[in-house]
Amino acid sequence: MKALGIEGTAWNLSVAVVDENDVIAMFSDPYIPKEGGIHPREASQHHSEKIGELIKKIFSIVPVEDIDVVAFSQGPGLGPCLRVVATVARFLALKFNKPLVGVNHCLAHVEVGRWKTKAKNPVTLYVSGGNSQVIARRGNRYRVFGETLDIGIGNALDKLARHMGLSHPGGPKIEKLARKGKNYYELPYVVKGMDFSFSGLVTSAQRLFDLGVSKEDVAFSFQETAFAMLVEVTERALAYLGLDEVLLVGGVGANQRLQEMLRIMCEDRKARFYAPPKELMGDNGAMIAYTGLLMYKHGYVTPLEESYAKPDFRIESVEVLWD
């Protein structure tokens, strides 16, 4: 069986086809703002202009008659972007008489991570622009055991990067600068039980920069503090749940320092650490296609009247019927 997946929750537009075993084809066209952060209206305009080209490329490799199901990112995400994706997915399903499956974006990150690693029942640290959550499965649902109280770590990195005059996306640029940092400056470390907060950390790091501290040292201090917070909560969930696997997913998961810190924690706890390939870390069509295929095989089909965008779609609301 093959599934077509369309991802467009935020800045990255991506279309892919997968089968049960691998990614057959994937094409992406990210929206890069000329300045500042992501503008939802401009991002949705970009998606509406570019999505036709991506669909054509996919169908030049995989004939539409070979597609068994059309999957799309239903949420969470930016409303205008989600509506573009949902509209195109509905059109394809109707035009080619294919079943439609709306996929939870967070769930897709977890499932593509499990698919492309040996993780069976991990504690998942999901870190991206708009989301930072510690997730694990309990019974037939994934539960969020800890999450950000304000902004996601990706957005926090982007805010700091913009303040220092760096273009979007800021995360990779902060990572590169942090490798050259030598001096650690103490910054607010905000962990409240199983939750964490980044806004105060960002403000304090921006002030450091304004006081003349080098970009390298600011980036280094910010990463060490923010990532330590994430690793602490992940470790606490691992201990509380009695599990022995950690899975890192989401765009910020490509950060080598975060991977290193989690790997050290897992070694100390005799747990196994997993991370999918870099091309499947950030938002991508393959994760939507694979999760849509998984859901379809277990009886899920989204009626047209229920295929609307869900900007606040929580992972806990999806019943998981597979192992």
PyMOL commands that set and color helices and strands:
alter all, ss='L'
color gray80, all
select helices_A, chain A and resi 40-61+64-66+79-95+105-115+153-163+171-178+199-210+215-241+251-254+256-268+278-280+285-297+304-306+315-317
alter helices_A, ss='H'
color red, helices_A
select strands_A, chain A and resi 2-7+12-19+23-30+69-75+100-104+123-127+132-138+141-147+191-192+195-196+245-249+272-274
alter strands_A, ss='S'
color yellow, strands_A
deselect
rebuild
show_as cartoon
